[in-house]
Amino acid sequence: MKRFIFLISICVTLLVGKNLSADSFDEKSIYSIEVSADTIVNVINNIEYILNVPSDSPKKEAIYNIQWLDVDLYDKYYDVPELRLLKSNAQVYQRTILNDYKTTRKGKQKKTNDYIYFIDSKHNSYAYKTKNYNKAKDFWGKHPLLGSVKRSDRKIFSKNLRAVDVNAPLRLKNILNIRSVGKRLVLTNKNKENIVVEILYHSVDSLESIVNYSSIRFYPKDIPDSIDINTKIKDYIEEDQKNNNLLPAMIYNESEYKHAYVKLLGEVYFWEYRITYPVLVKLVYSIISFVIGISIIVLLFRKRMISK
């Protein structure tokens, strides 16, 4: 991962401005392609060639105004052990923008507040600014996620959770975390429409296991310029993978939570059982360890008796 971040920083030294949040687009407008890390670097190096938009074009002739922004996100996803949010295509996560700071009146750099995002099964998105309280007044206040929701927002937050069959919010627990590092390319066309392309490296951690993958995401996917950019990048990816024998790309339109879930299922043994039935799995492991231990003792005892 360090090598990848180093390559990103070397390959791209363009404009860095204020964050344009991709959260302003709903999940229905997202189009994602999982690609290899090598493909990610190649796309960044050749983006102007791919889109046929040279950076030295006069402003009057330029098709797009190009801006590169740094992305460094840490998302903590919560769900109940039965994964009801996941199964209903909803999600709840707390986002920390690791490279977002604001300057105080005294000139000091201060970390901006996190946000908690709730996205329901119809892709409606709600954002709640977090707040840290000195004292917890109830069980909600002691919960790692719920305690960060402003007290004035907790009633509506609870109502939203009940709408997706989470009737006991206190059962929410941290399921997985995703660190996303890379670049956000913002292209503004002559109609002042923003087309956003995120080129990211993801690291998913859950149950002390880590799964990595890279992706290119498009926001929004349904306006003509976005479709054109999407097609050009896809064509380049296919050509790049063919010429360099890289891993084939995989298109996915589900949320990052669901995609990370699929990756964990494929690479971490019994991941879903360990999330859904943690006590039972620990009990089974203990029984297996006990049986193996007893078996070894019996074999050693028999071997000793035979040697006599």
Backbone torsions as a table, in degrees:
resi	resn	phi	psi	omega
1	MET	NA	-37.7	179.7
2	LYS	-62.0	-39.7	179.2
3	ARG	-63.2	-41.3	-178.9
4	PHE	-63.3	-46.7	-178.7
5	ILE	-63.9	-36.5	178.5
6	PHE	-63.9	-43.1	178.5
7	LEU	-63.1	-39.9	178.3
8	ILE	-59.3	-46.4	-176.4
9	SER	-67.1	-31.7	179.4
10	ILE	-76.6	-41.8	-174.5
11	CYS	-69.1	-33.5	-173.2
12	VAL	-121.8	114.1	176.5
13	THR	-130.7	40.4	-177.1
14	LEU	-89.3	-164.0	-176.8
15	LEU	-63.3	138.1	174.0
16	VAL	-125.2	119.2	-176.9
17	GLY	-124.6	-156.1	179.1
18	LYS	-69.7	151.2	-178.8
19	ASN	-66.1	130.5	169.6
20	LEU	-104.7	108.1	-170.6
21	SER	-74.4	130.2	175.5
22	ALA	-73.0	-10.2	177.9
23	ASP	-68.2	-12.1	178.1
24	SER	-72.4	-11.5	175.1
25	PHE	-104.5	138.1	-179.3
26	ASP	-80.2	168.5	-174.9
27	GLU	-60.9	-27.8	-178.8
28	LYS	-67.6	-20.5	-176.8
29	SER	-96.9	8.8	-176.6
30	ILE	-98.4	135.7	175.7
31	TYR	-129.3	123.9	-172.4
32	SER	-125.4	146.7	175.9
33	ILE	-130.5	123.5	174.3
34	GLU	-86.5	128.3	-177.5
35	VAL	-135.4	172.2	177.9
36	SER	-76.4	160.4	178.8
37	ALA	-62.8	-35.2	178.0
38	ASP	-64.0	-38.8	177.9
39	THR	-64.6	-39.4	178.2
40	ILE	-55.8	-49.2	-178.4
41	VAL	-63.5	-40.9	-179.9
42	ASN	-65.0	-38.1	178.7
43	VAL	-64.8	-43.9	-179.9
44	ILE	-62.9	-43.7	-178.7
45	ASN	-64.0	-31.0	-171.1
46	ASN	-116.5	19.1	-173.3
47	ILE	-60.6	-37.5	-179.0
48	GLU	-68.6	-36.4	176.0
49	TYR	-67.4	-42.9	-178.2
50	ILE	-60.3	-45.8	-176.1
51	LEU	-89.9	-4.7	-178.8
52	ASN	57.2	44.5	180.0
53	VAL	-128.0	83.4	-179.9
54	PRO	-62.8	139.9	-175.6
55	SER	-68.6	-21.1	-178.0
56	ASP	-94.2	13.1	178.4
57	SER	-68.3	140.3	174.6
58	PRO	-58.7	146.7	-176.5
59	LYS	-57.4	-35.4	-178.2
60	LYS	-68.1	-28.4	-177.7
61	GLU	-94.9	-18.8	-175.7
62	ALA	-65.1	135.1	178.3
63	ILE	-75.0	-38.7	-178.7
64	TYR	-129.7	148.8	166.0
65	ASN	-90.3	122.1	-173.4
66	ILE	-102.5	134.3	175.7
67	GLN	-140.3	132.4	176.7
68	TRP	-104.2	133.5	178.0
69	LEU	-125.7	142.7	175.5
70	ASP	-74.1	143.7	176.4
71	VAL	-125.9	127.7	175.3
72	ASP	-149.2	95.8	-173.0
73	LEU	-116.9	148.2	172.5
74	TYR	-132.7	112.0	-176.6
75	ASP	-110.8	126.4	177.2
76	LYS	-106.9	113.1	-176.1
77	TYR	-94.0	136.4	-179.9
78	TYR	-119.7	148.8	177.4
79	ASP	-162.1	168.0	173.1
80	VAL	-82.4	161.5	-176.5
81	PRO	-55.9	-29.9	179.3
82	GLU	-79.0	-1.6	179.0
83	LEU	58.8	44.3	-178.3
84	ARG	-66.0	-36.8	178.1
85	LEU	-62.8	-46.5	-179.6
86	LEU	-60.4	-45.8	-176.4
87	LYS	-70.5	-20.7	177.7
88	SER	-100.4	13.2	179.8
89	ASN	60.5	30.5	175.3
90	ALA	-111.2	169.4	178.9
91	GLN	-159.5	149.5	175.4
92	VAL	-133.0	125.3	178.8
93	TYR	-148.9	151.3	175.9
94	GLN	-103.3	123.3	-175.8
95	ARG	-106.2	129.5	171.7
96	THR	-113.0	122.7	175.1
97	ILE	-91.1	101.8	-169.3
98	LEU	-69.4	-21.1	-178.7
99	ASN	-108.7	23.0	-177.7
100	ASP	-112.2	112.8	179.7
101	TYR	-128.9	155.3	174.4
102	LYS	-123.6	153.4	-178.1
103	THR	-94.3	126.4	179.7
104	THR	-78.9	174.4	179.0
105	ARG	-61.9	-27.4	179.9
106	LYS	-87.0	4.3	177.2
107	GLY	84.5	10.4	-179.9
108	LYS	-91.1	150.4	177.2
109	GLN	-85.4	126.3	-178.6
110	LYS	-125.4	137.1	179.5
111	LYS	-65.9	135.7	177.6
112	THR	-74.3	160.0	-179.2
113	ASN	-68.7	149.6	172.5
114	ASP	-75.1	165.1	172.1
115	TYR	-125.5	146.3	172.5
116	ILE	-105.9	125.0	-177.9
117	TYR	-107.4	134.2	172.7
118	PHE	-120.0	123.1	177.9
119	ILE	-120.9	119.7	-176.0
120	ASP	-83.5	-179.8	-175.3
121	SER	-67.4	-14.6	177.5
122	LYS	-99.5	12.0	177.0
123	HIS	71.2	17.6	173.1
124	ASN	-77.5	132.8	-174.1
125	SER	-111.2	136.9	178.4
126	TYR	-129.6	133.4	-179.5
127	ALA	-115.0	134.5	179.5
128	TYR	-124.6	121.0	178.1
129	LYS	-72.1	135.3	-176.5
130	THR	-81.5	158.8	175.5
131	LYS	-148.1	133.3	179.3
132	ASN	-96.6	121.1	-180.0
133	TYR	-99.5	145.1	-179.7
134	ASN	-69.4	-36.3	-179.1
135	LYS	-130.0	142.3	176.7
136	ALA	-92.5	127.6	-179.0
137	LYS	-87.5	-20.0	-177.8
138	ASP	-152.7	-172.1	-179.1
139	PHE	-65.7	-31.8	176.5
140	TRP	-58.5	-42.8	-177.8
141	GLY	-64.9	-24.2	-179.4
142	LYS	-88.7	-10.6	-178.8
143	HIS	-75.2	137.4	-176.7
144	PRO	-60.6	-29.8	178.1
145	LEU	-99.4	-53.5	-174.9
146	LEU	-62.4	-33.1	-179.8
147	GLY	-67.1	-17.0	179.3
148	SER	-89.8	-11.0	177.5
149	VAL	-77.4	135.2	178.1
150	LYS	-56.2	140.3	-178.3
151	ARG	-57.7	-33.4	179.7
152	SER	-71.1	-17.3	-178.9
153	ASP	-100.5	-7.1	-170.7
154	ARG	-67.4	-32.3	-179.7
155	LYS	-65.3	-48.3	-179.9
156	ILE	-69.9	-33.2	177.8
157	PHE	-64.5	-42.5	177.7
158	SER	-64.0	-39.8	178.9
159	LYS	-62.9	-42.3	178.1
160	ASN	-62.7	-39.0	179.1
161	LEU	-66.5	-40.7	179.1
162	ARG	-63.7	-28.7	179.9
163	ALA	-66.7	-20.6	177.5
164	VAL	-112.9	29.4	171.2
165	ASP	70.8	24.4	172.0
166	VAL	-104.6	86.6	-174.2
167	ASN	-85.7	-12.7	178.3
168	ALA	-124.8	81.5	-176.0
169	PRO	-55.2	-28.6	-178.7
170	LEU	-65.6	-13.5	177.7
171	ARG	-82.1	-7.5	177.5
172	LEU	-61.2	136.4	176.7
173	LYS	-140.0	160.0	-179.8
174	ASN	-69.4	117.6	-177.0
175	ILE	-93.4	-47.3	-179.7
176	LEU	-158.1	162.4	178.0
177	ASN	-128.2	144.5	179.4
178	ILE	-127.1	120.7	171.7
179	ARG	-98.5	123.7	-178.3
180	SER	-120.1	120.2	-177.6
181	VAL	-126.9	136.6	177.3
182	GLY	163.6	-139.8	-175.6
183	LYS	-132.1	148.5	173.7
184	ARG	-116.8	117.9	179.0
185	LEU	-96.5	120.8	179.9
186	VAL	-110.5	118.2	178.4
187	LEU	-112.3	120.6	179.5
188	THR	-107.0	119.5	-178.1
189	ASN	-85.7	-177.3	-176.4
190	LYS	-66.8	-18.7	177.3
191	ASN	-89.8	9.8	-179.8
192	LYS	64.5	25.4	176.2
193	GLU	-92.4	135.8	179.0
194	ASN	-93.5	125.8	171.2
195	ILE	-110.5	123.2	-175.5
196	VAL	-110.2	131.2	174.6
197	VAL	-122.7	116.7	177.8
198	GLU	-99.8	129.5	-179.8
199	ILE	-117.3	103.4	-164.9
200	LEU	-130.5	151.1	169.6
201	TYR	-109.6	125.8	-176.2
202	HIS	-111.3	138.1	173.1
203	SER	-124.8	115.4	-177.1
204	VAL	-102.6	127.1	175.7
205	ASP	-123.1	135.1	-179.9
206	SER	-160.8	134.2	178.7
207	LEU	52.7	42.5	177.6
208	GLU	63.1	19.9	175.7
209	SER	-115.9	148.5	-179.0
210	ILE	-126.2	132.7	177.4
211	VAL	-126.4	132.5	-179.1
212	ASN	-114.5	146.2	171.7
213	TYR	-160.6	163.9	-179.5
214	SER	-122.2	151.8	-178.8
215	SER	-150.3	158.9	171.3
216	ILE	-122.1	125.5	-176.0
217	ARG	-121.2	144.5	-177.2
218	PHE	-119.1	133.8	177.5
219	TYR	-136.1	138.0	-29.2
220	PRO	-77.1	168.9	-173.3
221	LYS	-100.0	-3.6	-168.6
222	ASP	-111.6	7.7	175.2
223	ILE	-99.7	150.0	-172.8
224	PRO	-51.3	-46.8	-178.6
225	ASP	-63.2	-37.4	179.1
226	SER	-65.5	-40.3	178.3
227	ILE	-63.1	-40.7	179.6
228	ASP	-64.5	-45.1	179.0
229	ILE	-64.5	-43.4	177.5
230	ASN	-55.3	-48.1	-177.6
231	THR	-64.5	-42.9	-179.5
232	LYS	-62.9	-43.6	-179.8
233	ILE	-68.1	-40.8	177.8
234	LYS	-61.0	-44.1	179.7
235	ASP	-62.7	-40.0	179.3
236	TYR	-66.1	-42.3	-179.9
237	ILE	-59.4	-45.7	180.0
238	GLU	-61.4	-42.5	179.2
239	GLU	-67.2	-41.9	-179.7
240	ASP	-63.6	-42.0	-179.3
241	GLN	-68.3	-36.6	179.3
242	LYS	-68.4	-43.2	-176.9
243	ASN	-72.5	-30.3	-174.5
244	ASN	-112.1	10.6	179.2
245	ASN	52.6	45.0	-179.8
246	LEU	-91.0	166.6	179.6
247	LEU	-62.5	140.5	-179.6
248	PRO	-66.3	149.3	179.0
249	ALA	-75.7	155.5	177.6
250	MET	-131.4	121.4	180.0
251	ILE	-83.2	135.0	175.0
252	TYR	-143.8	137.5	-177.9
253	ASN	-111.2	0.5	178.5
254	GLU	-78.2	173.3	179.8
255	SER	-68.0	162.0	178.2
256	GLU	-63.8	-31.4	177.2
257	TYR	-61.2	-48.9	-177.9
258	LYS	-68.7	-37.0	179.7
259	HIS	-66.6	-40.5	177.3
260	ALA	-63.7	-37.6	177.0
261	TYR	-59.7	-44.9	179.7
262	VAL	-63.4	-40.7	179.5
263	LYS	-64.5	-41.1	-180.0
264	LEU	-66.8	-39.8	178.4
265	LEU	-59.2	-37.6	-176.3
266	GLY	-80.0	-19.5	-172.3
267	GLU	-121.6	-13.8	-178.6
268	VAL	-117.7	121.2	-177.0
269	TYR	-60.7	129.7	173.8
270	PHE	54.3	33.4	-175.2
271	TRP	-59.2	-48.6	-175.5
272	GLU	-66.6	-38.3	178.0
273	TYR	-64.3	-37.9	-179.0
274	ARG	-69.7	-28.7	176.7
275	ILE	-79.0	-44.8	-174.0
276	THR	-78.4	-39.5	-177.1
277	TYR	-126.1	63.5	-174.9
278	PRO	-62.0	-40.3	-178.8
279	VAL	-67.6	-44.4	-179.5
280	LEU	-63.3	-43.2	-179.6
281	VAL	-63.5	-42.1	178.1
282	LYS	-63.1	-38.0	178.4
283	LEU	-64.9	-44.1	179.0
284	VAL	-62.7	-44.4	177.7
285	TYR	-59.5	-40.7	-179.8
286	SER	-65.2	-42.0	179.3
287	ILE	-63.8	-44.5	179.7
288	ILE	-61.8	-44.1	179.2
289	SER	-62.7	-39.3	179.2
290	PHE	-64.7	-44.6	-179.6
291	VAL	-63.2	-43.5	179.1
292	ILE	-62.7	-42.7	179.6
293	GLY	-62.0	-45.6	178.6
294	ILE	-62.3	-41.6	-179.3
295	SER	-61.7	-41.5	179.3
296	ILE	-64.5	-42.4	179.3
297	ILE	-62.3	-42.9	179.6
298	VAL	-63.3	-43.9	179.4
299	LEU	-62.7	-42.6	178.9
300	LEU	-65.2	-39.0	178.9
301	PHE	-64.6	-44.8	179.9
302	ARG	-63.7	-41.3	179.6
303	LYS	-61.8	-38.6	179.8
304	ARG	-69.1	-39.6	179.6
305	MET	-66.3	-38.8	-179.9
306	ILE	-65.9	-41.3	-178.8
307	SER	-63.5	-26.0	176.9
308	LYS	-76.5	NA	NA
